[in-house]
Amino acid sequence: MILIIAVLHHIPPEMAKSYVREFRRVLKPGGKVIAIEPCFVEKTPICNWFMKVNDKGDYIQKEETYLNYFTKEKFQCRVLKRFKKCFFYNELYFTALL
């Protein structure tokens, strides 16, 4: 199991893709990645603006982009929860099963 909490949005997209490839390499079949990341949501422009201005991570992505990093490496993704943290941060909680 690999646990990622608010890390991917600090990594440039091309590097994030290589991290996911490495996750696939080191996990055994049936291995799992559990991730929580801030994400942009189309219907929350104020939250998106707040995160962009205040978060030190330069690479906050939309939900679809985070999940695509994993599905392109043959992981099966499942969103467990979408929620707001501190009123202004959209968070995505998901798993990626190998």
Secondary structure, DSSP 8 states (H G I E B T S, - for coil): -EEEES-GGGS-HHHHHHHHHHHHHHS-TT-EEEEEEEEE-TT-HHHHHHHHHH-S-S--EEHHHHHHHHHTTT-EEEEEEEEEETTTEEEEEEEEE-
